[in-house]
Amino acid sequence: MSDAQKYWKANIRLVIGCLVVWFVVSFGCGILFAQQLNGIRIGGYQLGFWFAQQGSIYTFVALIFFYAWRMNQLDRKFNVSED
């Protein structure tokens, strides 16, 4: 397997991992598990409601920074860095 194929495979694996986390947090915590999470309160709000309104957005922003950081590592590893 060539380096380009390894790089692409690592990139796709990272994207899929980020999408799975985003799905679990936004759909899972905000919709599927909302009733169970509503027993926990954060700042007076039920946790299921919080995830549906704010938590999934915070997670998405965190995933953007994580993806950029991890892609910079992959770029340096496979010598395709823009630096």
C-alpha distances in whole Angstrom, upper triangle without the diagonal:
4,7,8,6,7,10,11,10,13,15,15,16,19,20,21,22,24,26,26,28,30,31,32,34,36,36,36,39,40,41,40,41,44,47,46,45,48,50,48,50,49,51,53,51,49,46,44,46,45,41,42,44,42,40,37,38,37,34,33,34,32,29,29,29,27,24,25,25,22,20,22,20,17,17,19,16,13,16,17,20,23,26
4,5,5,6,9,10,11,12,14,15,17,18,20,21,23,25,26,27,29,30,31,33,35,36,37,37,39,41,42,41,42,45,48,47,46,49,51,49,50,49,51,54,51,50,46,45,47,45,42,42,44,42,40,37,37,37,34,32,33,31,28,28,28,26,23,23,24,21,18,20,18,15,15,16,14,11,13,14,17,20,23
4,5,5,6,8,10,10,12,14,15,16,18,20,21,22,24,26,27,28,30,32,33,34,35,36,38,39,41,40,41,43,46,45,44,47,49,47,48,46,49,51,49,48,44,43,45,43,39,40,42,40,37,35,35,34,31,30,30,29,26,25,25,23,20,20,20,17,15,16,15,11,11,12,10,7,10,10,14,17,19
4,5,5,6,9,10,10,12,14,15,16,18,20,21,22,24,26,27,28,30,32,33,34,35,36,38,39,39,40,42,45,44,43,46,48,46,47,45,48,50,47,46,43,42,43,41,38,39,40,38,36,33,33,33,30,28,28,27,24,23,24,22,19,19,20,17,14,16,15,11,11,13,12,8,10,10,13,16,19
4,5,5,6,9,10,10,12,14,15,16,18,20,21,22,24,26,27,28,30,31,32,33,35,36,37,37,38,40,43,42,41,44,46,45,46,45,47,49,46,45,42,40,42,40,37,37,39,37,35,32,32,32,29,27,28,27,24,23,24,22,19,20,21,17,15,17,16,13,13,15,13,11,13,13,16,19,22
4,5,5,6,9,10,10,12,14,15,16,18,20,21,23,24,26,27,29,30,31,31,33,35,36,35,36,39,42,41,39,43,44,43,44,42,45,47,45,43,40,39,41,39,35,36,38,36,33,31,31,31,28,26,27,26,22,22,23,20,17,18,18,15,13,15,14,10,12,13,11,9,12,12,15,18,21
4,5,5,6,9,10,11,12,14,15,17,18,20,21,23,24,26,27,28,30,30,32,33,35,35,36,37,41,40,38,41,43,42,42,41,43,45,43,42,38,37,39,37,34,34,36,34,31,29,29,28,25,24,24,23,20,19,19,17,14,15,15,12,10,12,11,7,8,11,9,7,10,9,12,15,17
4,5,5,6,9,10,10,12,14,15,16,18,20,21,22,24,26,27,28,28,30,32,33,33,34,36,39,39,37,40,42,41,42,40,42,45,42,41,37,36,37,36,32,33,34,32,30,27,27,27,25,22,23,23,19,19,20,18,14,15,16,13,11,14,14,10,11,14,12,10,13,12,14,16,19
4,5,5,6,9,10,11,12,14,15,16,18,20,21,22,24,26,26,27,29,30,31,31,32,34,37,36,35,38,40,39,40,39,41,44,41,39,36,35,36,35,31,32,33,32,29,27,27,27,24,22,24,23,19,19,20,18,15,17,17,14,12,15,14,11,13,15,13,12,15,15,17,19,22
4,6,5,6,9,10,10,12,14,15,17,18,20,21,23,24,25,26,27,29,30,30,31,33,36,35,34,37,39,37,38,36,39,41,39,37,34,33,34,33,29,30,32,30,27,25,25,25,22,20,21,20,16,17,17,15,12,14,14,10,9,12,11,8,10,13,11,10,14,13,15,18,20
4,5,5,6,9,10,11,12,14,16,17,18,20,21,22,24,24,26,27,29,29,30,32,35,34,33,36,38,36,37,35,37,40,37,36,32,31,33,31,28,28,30,28,25,23,23,23,20,18,19,18,14,14,15,13,10,11,12,9,7,11,11,8,10,13,12,11,14,12,14,16,18
4,5,5,6,8,10,10,12,14,15,16,18,20,21,21,22,24,26,27,26,28,30,33,33,31,34,36,35,36,35,37,39,36,35,31,30,31,30,27,27,29,27,25,22,22,23,20,18,19,18,15,15,17,15,11,14,15,12,11,14,14,12,13,17,16,15,17,16,17,19,22
4,6,5,6,9,10,11,12,14,15,17,18,20,21,21,23,25,26,25,26,28,31,30,29,32,34,33,34,33,36,38,35,33,30,29,30,29,25,26,28,27,24,21,22,22,19,17,19,18,14,15,17,14,11,14,15,11,11,15,14,12,14,17,15,15,18,18,19,21,23
4,5,5,6,9,10,11,12,14,16,17,18,20,20,21,23,25,24,25,27,30,29,28,31,33,31,32,30,33,35,33,31,28,27,28,27,23,24,26,24,21,19,19,19,16,14,16,14,11,12,13,10,8,11,11,8,8,12,12,10,13,15,14,15,18,17,17,19,21
4,5,5,6,9,10,10,12,14,15,16,17,18,20,21,23,23,24,26,29,29,27,30,32,31,31,30,32,34,31,30,27,26,27,25,22,22,24,22,20,17,17,18,15,13,14,14,10,10,13,11,8,11,13,10,10,14,14,12,14,18,17,17,20,18,18,20,22
4,5,5,6,9,10,10,12,14,15,16,16,18,20,21,20,22,24,27,27,25,28,31,29,31,30,32,34,31,29,26,24,26,25,21,22,24,22,20,17,18,19,15,14,16,15,12,13,16,13,11,14,16,13,13,17,17,15,18,21,20,19,22,21,22,23,26
4,5,5,6,9,10,11,12,14,15,15,17,19,20,20,20,22,26,25,23,26,28,27,28,27,30,32,29,27,24,23,24,23,19,20,22,21,18,16,17,17,13,13,15,13,10,12,14,11,10,14,14,12,13,16,16,15,18,20,19,20,23,22,22,24,26
4,5,5,6,9,10,11,12,14,14,16,17,19,19,20,21,25,24,22,25,27,26,26,25,27,29,27,25,22,21,22,21,17,18,20,18,15,13,14,14,10,9,11,10,7,9,11,9,8,11,13,11,12,15,16,15,17,20,20,20,23,21,21,22,24
4,5,5,6,9,10,10,11,12,14,15,17,17,18,20,23,23,21,24,27,25,26,25,28,29,26,25,21,20,21,20,16,17,19,18,15,12,13,14,11,9,13,12,9,11,14,12,11,14,16,14,15,18,19,18,20,23,23,23,25,24,24,25,27
4,5,5,6,9,10,10,10,12,14,15,15,16,18,21,20,19,22,25,24,25,24,27,29,26,24,20,18,20,20,16,16,19,18,15,12,15,15,12,11,15,14,11,14,16,14,13,17,18,16,17,21,21,20,22,25,24,25,27,26,26,28,30
4,5,5,6,8,10,10,11,13,14,14,15,16,20,19,17,20,22,21,22,21,24,26,23,21,17,16,18,17,13,14,17,15,12,10,12,12,9,9,12,11,8,12,14,12,12,16,16,15,17,20,20,20,22,25,24,25,28,26,26,27,29
4,6,5,6,8,9,10,11,13,14,14,15,19,19,17,20,22,21,22,20,23,24,21,20,17,15,16,15,11,12,14,13,10,7,9,10,7,6,10,10,8,11,13,12,12,15,17,16,17,20,21,21,23,26,26,26,29,27,26,27,29
4,5,5,5,7,9,10,11,11,12,14,17,17,16,19,22,21,22,21,24,25,22,20,17,15,16,16,12,12,14,14,12,9,12,13,10,10,14,14,12,14,17,16,15,19,20,19,20,24,24,24,26,29,28,29,31,30,29,30,32
4,6,6,4,6,9,10,9,10,12,15,14,13,16,19,18,19,19,22,23,20,18,14,13,15,14,11,11,15,14,11,9,13,13,10,11,15,14,13,16,18,17,17,20,21,20,22,25,25,25,27,30,29,30,33,31,31,32,34
4,6,5,5,7,9,10,10,11,14,14,12,14,17,16,17,16,19,20,17,15,12,10,12,11,7,9,11,11,8,6,9,10,7,9,12,12,11,14,16,15,16,20,20,20,22,25,25,25,28,30,30,31,33,32,31,32,33
4,6,6,5,7,9,10,10,14,15,13,15,18,17,18,17,20,20,17,15,12,10,11,11,7,7,9,10,8,5,8,10,8,9,12,13,12,15,17,17,17,20,22,22,23,26,27,27,29,31,32,32,34,33,32,32,34
4,6,5,5,6,9,9,13,14,13,15,18,18,19,19,22,22,18,16,14,11,12,13,9,8,12,13,11,9,12,14,12,12,16,17,15,18,21,20,20,23,25,24,25,29,29,29,31,34,33,34,36,35,34,35,37
4,6,6,5,6,8,11,11,10,13,16,16,17,18,21,21,18,15,12,10,12,13,9,9,13,14,12,10,14,15,13,14,17,17,16,19,22,20,21,24,25,25,26,29,29,29,32,34,34,35,37,36,35,36,38
4,6,6,5,6,9,9,7,10,13,12,14,14,17,18,14,12,9,6,9,9,6,7,11,11,9,8,12,13,11,13,16,16,16,19,21,20,21,24,25,25,27,30,30,30,33,35,34,36,38,37,36,37,38
4,7,7,5,9,11,9,10,13,13,14,14,17,17,13,11,9,5,7,8,5,4,8,10,8,8,11,13,12,13,16,17,17,19,22,21,22,25,26,26,28,31,31,32,34,36,36,37,39,38,37,37,39
4,6,5,8,10,10,11,14,15,16,17,20,19,16,13,11,8,9,11,9,7,11,13,12,11,14,16,15,16,19,20,20,22,25,24,25,28,29,29,30,33,34,34,36,39,38,39,42,40,39,40,42
4,6,8,9,10,11,14,15,17,19,22,21,18,14,13,9,12,14,11,10,14,16,14,13,17,19,17,18,22,22,21,24,26,25,26,29,30,29,31,34,34,34,36,39,38,39,42,40,40,41,43
4,6,5,6,9,11,12,14,16,19,19,15,12,10,7,10,12,10,11,14,15,13,13,17,18,16,18,21,21,21,24,26,25,26,29,30,29,31,34,34,34,37,39,38,40,42,41,40,41,43
4,6,5,6,9,10,12,14,17,16,12,9,7,4,7,9,8,8,11,13,12,12,16,17,16,18,21,21,21,24,26,26,27,30,31,30,32,35,35,36,38,40,40,41,44,42,42,42,44
4,5,5,7,10,12,15,18,16,13,9,9,7,9,12,12,12,15,16,15,16,19,20,20,22,25,25,25,28,30,29,30,34,34,34,36,39,39,39,42,44,43,45,47,46,45,46,47
4,6,6,8,11,14,17,16,14,10,9,8,11,13,12,13,16,17,16,17,20,20,19,22,25,24,24,28,29,28,30,33,33,33,35,38,37,38,41,43,42,44,46,45,44,45,47
4,5,6,8,11,14,13,11,7,5,5,8,9,9,11,13,14,12,14,17,17,16,19,22,21,22,25,26,25,27,30,30,30,33,35,35,36,39,40,40,42,44,43,42,43,44
4,5,7,10,13,11,8,5,5,5,7,9,10,11,13,14,13,15,18,18,18,21,23,23,24,27,28,28,30,33,33,33,35,38,38,39,41,43,43,45,47,46,44,45,46
4,7,10,13,11,10,7,7,8,11,12,13,15,16,17,16,18,21,21,21,24,26,25,26,29,30,30,32,35,35,35,37,40,40,40,43,45,45,46,49,48,46,47,48
4,7,10,9,8,6,5,8,10,10,11,14,15,15,14,17,19,18,18,22,23,22,24,27,28,27,30,32,32,32,35,37,37,38,41,42,42,44,46,45,44,45,45
4,6,6,5,5,5,9,9,9,11,13,14,14,13,16,18,17,18,21,22,22,24,27,27,27,30,32,32,33,35,37,37,39,41,42,43,45,47,45,44,44,45
4,5,5,6,6,10,10,8,10,13,13,11,11,15,16,15,16,19,20,19,22,24,24,25,27,29,29,30,33,34,35,36,39,40,40,42,44,43,41,41,42
4,6,8,9,13,12,9,13,15,14,12,13,17,17,16,18,21,21,21,24,26,26,26,29,31,31,32,35,36,37,38,40,42,42,45,46,45,43,43,43
4,7,9,12,11,10,13,15,14,14,15,18,19,18,20,23,23,23,26,28,29,29,32,34,34,35,37,39,40,41,43,45,45,47,49,48,46,46,46
4,6,9,7,6,10,11,10,11,12,15,16,16,18,20,21,21,24,26,27,27,30,31,32,33,35,37,38,39,41,43,43,45,47,45,44,44,44
4,6,5,6,9,10,11,12,12,14,16,16,17,20,21,22,23,26,27,27,29,31,32,33,35,37,37,39,41,43,43,45,46,45,44,44,45
4,5,5,6,9,10,10,9,11,14,14,14,17,19,18,20,23,24,24,26,28,29,29,31,34,34,35,37,39,39,41,43,42,40,41,42
4,5,5,6,9,10,9,11,13,14,14,16,19,19,20,23,24,24,26,28,29,29,31,34,34,35,37,39,39,41,43,41,40,41,42
4,5,5,6,8,9,10,13,14,15,16,18,19,20,23,24,25,26,29,30,30,32,34,35,36,38,40,41,42,44,42,41,41,42
4,5,5,5,6,9,10,11,12,14,16,16,18,20,21,22,24,26,27,28,30,32,33,34,36,38,38,40,41,40,38,38,39
4,5,5,4,6,8,9,9,11,14,14,15,18,19,19,21,23,24,25,27,29,30,31,33,35,35,37,38,37,36,36,37
4,6,6,6,9,11,11,12,15,16,17,19,21,21,22,25,26,27,28,31,32,32,34,36,37,38,40,38,37,37,38
4,6,7,8,10,11,12,14,16,17,18,20,21,23,25,26,27,28,31,32,33,34,37,37,39,40,38,37,36,38
4,6,5,6,9,10,11,12,14,16,17,18,20,22,23,24,26,28,29,30,32,34,35,36,37,36,34,34,35
4,5,5,6,9,10,10,12,14,16,16,18,20,21,22,24,26,27,28,30,32,32,34,35,34,32,33,33
4,6,5,6,9,10,10,12,14,15,16,18,20,20,22,24,25,26,28,30,31,32,34,32,30,31,32
4,5,5,6,9,10,11,13,14,15,17,19,20,21,23,25,25,27,29,30,31,33,31,29,29,30
4,5,5,6,9,10,11,12,14,16,17,18,20,22,23,24,26,28,29,30,31,30,28,28,29
4,5,5,6,9,10,10,12,14,15,16,18,20,21,22,24,26,26,28,29,28,26,27,28
4,5,5,6,9,10,10,12,14,15,16,18,20,21,22,24,25,26,28,26,25,25,26
4,5,5,7,9,10,11,13,14,15,17,19,20,21,23,25,26,27,25,23,23,24
4,5,5,6,9,10,11,12,14,16,17,18,20,22,23,24,26,24,22,22,23
4,5,5,6,8,10,10,12,14,15,16,18,20,21,22,23,22,20,21,22
4,5,5,6,9,10,11,12,14,15,16,19,20,21,22,20,18,18,20
4,5,5,6,9,10,11,13,14,15,17,19,20,21,19,17,17,18
4,6,5,6,8,10,11,12,14,16,16,18,20,19,17,18,18
4,5,5,6,8,10,10,12,14,15,16,18,16,15,16,17
4,6,5,6,9,10,10,12,14,15,16,14,12,13,14
4,6,5,7,9,10,11,13,15,15,14,12,13,14
4,5,5,6,9,10,11,12,14,13,12,14,15
4,5,5,6,9,10,10,12,10,9,11,13
4,5,5,6,9,10,10,9,7,9,9
4,5,5,6,9,10,10,9,11,12
4,5,5,6,8,8,8,12,13
4,5,5,6,5,5,8,10
4,6,5,6,5,9,9
4,6,8,8,12,13
4,6,8,12,13
4,6,9,10
4,7,9
4,5
4
